[in-house]
């Protein structure tokens, strides 16, 4: 977790500001997911905008249609509730809302948050978030090149419930303005039970295969 969080910043500086996108019902992004332990593909996942008013609801499903993640945004980038990790899973209502993206995005921008996550059992968990926009890189996925901002997020999500261990999550995202979302996303998770050290959790990368914007 420390190595993922303290890595050397990536990308080149460019003062270009990226405004908030307009996510609309019917927008779809299709990703190929690969396990970073085995380097083997684990299937296709689809992310779509299921609703866009009064807030935005994003749903991620596997190839069989099973919901992996679901999130509610009061506006693009500002998440008020949903799934934060598939481990468990870790879900909840967030106060204050989580700034997944603090638009406008620009290289060098960073923000920090302390939040409360209230789960389905009405248990409240302490949570932190630290986000850094590092710079611009060209990323090639599915034989196509995208210009993308590299965004590094580090989360302390708290335990899944009152009996389970704390989940730490680091995301490295290549946000491509052209697609209004991630061209590539790497995820590293670690689990820290009380008094027993840290164990390794999920490790995977999702790479954009296709998208449709309305």
N, C-alpha and C positions, 0 to 999 in steps of 0.2 A: 504493500500500500504506500509506504513512504517513497519507494523507488518510483512508482507510477506518479505520485503526486509531486515529486521534486525533480522531474526530468527536465533536461535543457529545453527551453522554449523553441518551438518550431516555427518555420515560415519567415517571410520577409515583411518588413514594415511597409505599409501603404496607408495613407490617410483617408482612403475612401470609406465613407459611411454607408452602411447597409440598412435601409429602413425596414420597418415591420412588414412582413408579407400579408397578403390577404388569403387566408385559408378559407376555402369554400367547400360545402358539402359536395362530395363527388371527387375531390382531389385524392389521388391514389399514388403511393410509392411502393415499389416491389423490390425487396432486398434478398440477396443470397447470404445466408448465415453460415459461418464457418467456426468450428471449435478451435480455439487457439492452443489447446493441449495436444490434440491429435492432428491438427491441420486438415481435418476432413470436413467436407460440407455437411451440414445438418438440416438442410432444407431451405425452402423459400418462405419468407414472412412478408405479409402485406400490411401496410399502414394506410389507413384512410381517414378522411374527415367525415365522420358520421353525422355531425350536426354543426352548424356554424352560427346559430342564433338561439338565445341571446348570448351564449358563450360558444366555445369551440370544443367539440368532443372528438378526440383522436383515439382510434382503436387499432391495435396491432394483433393480427391473427396468423396462425401457422397455415400450412398448406391444406390441412383438414378443416380449417375454419374455426379452430379452437382459439378463444381469446387469450392472448398472452399478457397484454397490457392494455389498460384503458385509462384515459386521463381527461379531465375537464379543465379547460382554460377560460379565464374570464376575458382574455384577449390573447392574440398570438404572443407566446413566450411566457405568459403569466399563468402558472398552473395552480389551481385551487384544490384539486383532489385527484386521487387515482393511484395507479400502480407505480411504485418507485423501483422495485426489484422483483424479478420473478421468483426469487428465493422465498418460499413461504406461502403466498407472496407477501411482500411488504407493501402495504397500502395505507391510505388514510386521507383525512381532510387536513389541509395545511393552513396554519395561521402564523404569521402572515402568508400570503400566497408565495409560492416558490418562483423566483425569476430564473427560469430555464434559459431564456434569452432576454437580455436587457437591451431592447432596441432603442436607438440605432446601434448596430454593431460596428466596432472599429478596432483595428489592431491596437493592442496595448490596454484596452479597457478591462477592468476587473471589478468584481463585487463579491461581498461576503454577507451571509445571512445566518441568523439564528431563528429557528422555527419550532413550532409544536406540531407534531403529527398525531392526530386522533384516529385510532383504528376502529374497526367495525364493532369491537367490544366496548367502545367508549373509553379505552385506555389512552392516556396521553404520553407521548414519547418525545424526548428532547432530540432535536435534529440540527445539523449544521450543513452549510453549503459554501463552497469557495469556487469561483469561476474566473478563469483567465482567458482572454482572447489573445492568442500568441502572435499570429501573423498569417500571411497569405501563402498558400501552396497550390501547385497544380496537382490534382489527384486524378488518376486514370482508373476507371472501373468499367467493366463490361465493354471494353474497347472504345471508350469515350473519355475525353478529357474535360475536367471541370476546374474552374478557378474557385478556390474555397478558402474560407477563414478557418484556422485551426482553433478549436475551443476545447479547453481542458476544464473538466468539472470534478470536484472531489466532495463526496457526501459522507457524512456520518448519519445513517438513516435511523439509528436506534434499533431495538430488538423487534422481531416479528410480533411478539406478544410478551406477556409478563414472565414467561418461562424460557424464552429462547435468547440466543446470543445476538449481539449487535452486528449489524451489517454495514460494512464500509464499501463504497462503490466509487470507482474512478472511471470517467468517460473521456475519451478523446474523439472529438467530432470534427469532421470536415464539412462545414456548412457552406453549401453552394447556393448563392442567391438565385441562380438560374432555375433551380428546382424547388426553391422555397423550403429547403430542408437539408438533411444530411445526405451527402454523397457516400460517405463512409463513417462508421461509428465503431470504435473499439471499446469494449467494456471489461473491466477488471473488478472482481469482488473478493472481499475477504471477510471472514466471520470470526468474531472475537468473543468467545464465551467468558463469563466472569472468572478471572483467576486462573485461566487455563491456556493462555497464549492465543495466538491467531492461527486459524486454518484457512486454506485457500478455497475460494468459492468459484463462481462462474468466470470463464474467460472466453470471450467470443468476439467476432467482428462481423458486422453487417455491411454489405456493399451493394450500392444501388444497381439494379438491373434495368428498370424501366420506371416511368412515371407518367401520370396524366393529370394536368391541371385544368380546372374549369374556368 
